[in-house]
Amino acid sequence: MIGKVGKKGEIYIPKKVREAVNLKPGDEITIEVREEELIIKKKRDVFDVLMEDAVSKVTVNELRDIRDKLSRLLI
């Protein structure tokens, strides 16, 4: 797919690409330069991590403990 660069250097990403990676207005991205290539990635947030497939099973109490720790860290 092809995007465009605006007059002030804005990068316009095609809608299908934004939808494919669930990129919404206000989301942060990371940009890496490799010679003449740009590697653009959506910056992951806590919600992205929580939506991934589980790698282990936890009990409800363990999940509550994790939630409480995250809440304290995000305050």
C-alpha positions as CSV (number, residue, x, y, z in Angstrom):
1,M,0.0,0.0,0.0
2,I,1.1,3.6,-0.5
3,G,0.8,6.4,2.0
4,K,1.7,10.1,1.6
5,V,3.8,12.7,3.2
6,G,2.1,16.1,3.8
7,K,3.5,19.6,3.5
8,K,4.7,19.7,7.1
9,G,6.1,16.2,7.1
10,E,3.0,14.4,8.3
11,I,2.9,10.8,7.3
12,Y,-0.6,9.6,6.1
13,I,-1.1,5.9,6.7
14,P,-3.8,4.2,4.6
15,K,-7.0,3.3,6.4
16,K,-6.7,-0.4,5.7
17,V,-3.2,-0.4,7.3
18,R,-4.4,1.5,10.4
19,E,-7.3,-0.9,10.8
20,A,-5.0,-3.9,10.4
21,V,-2.9,-2.8,13.4
22,N,-5.7,-1.2,15.3
23,L,-4.1,2.3,15.1
24,K,-6.3,5.1,16.3
25,P,-5.9,8.9,16.5
26,G,-3.7,9.7,19.5
27,D,-1.9,6.3,19.6
28,E,1.8,6.6,19.8
29,I,4.1,5.0,17.3
30,T,7.8,4.2,17.2
31,I,9.9,5.0,14.1
32,E,13.2,3.2,13.3
33,V,15.4,4.3,10.4
34,R,17.3,1.6,8.5
35,E,19.4,3.2,5.8
36,E,16.6,4.6,3.6
37,E,13.7,2.6,5.2
38,L,11.3,3.7,7.9
39,I,10.0,1.0,10.2
40,I,6.8,2.3,11.9
41,K,5.3,0.3,14.7
42,K,2.4,1.0,17.0
43,K,3.7,1.5,20.6
44,R,2.2,-1.1,22.8
45,D,0.2,-0.2,25.8
46,V,-1.1,-2.1,28.8
47,F,-4.4,-2.9,26.9
48,D,-2.5,-4.4,23.9
49,V,-0.6,-6.7,26.3
50,L,-3.8,-7.7,28.1
51,M,-5.5,-8.6,24.8
52,E,-2.7,-11.1,23.8
53,D,-3.1,-14.8,24.2
54,A,-2.4,-16.0,27.7
55,V,0.9,-17.7,28.3
56,S,-0.2,-19.2,31.6
57,K,-3.2,-19.7,33.8
58,V,-3.9,-17.6,36.9
59,T,-6.5,-17.8,39.6
60,V,-9.0,-15.1,40.1
61,N,-7.1,-14.0,43.3
62,E,-3.8,-13.8,41.4
63,L,-5.5,-11.7,38.7
64,R,-6.8,-9.4,41.4
65,D,-3.4,-9.0,42.9
66,I,-1.9,-8.2,39.5
67,R,-4.7,-5.7,38.8
68,D,-4.1,-4.0,42.2
69,K,-0.3,-3.8,41.5
70,L,-0.9,-2.3,38.1
71,S,-3.4,0.2,39.5
72,R,-0.8,1.4,42.0
73,L,1.9,1.7,39.3
74,L,-0.4,3.7,37.0
75,I,-1.5,6.3,39.6
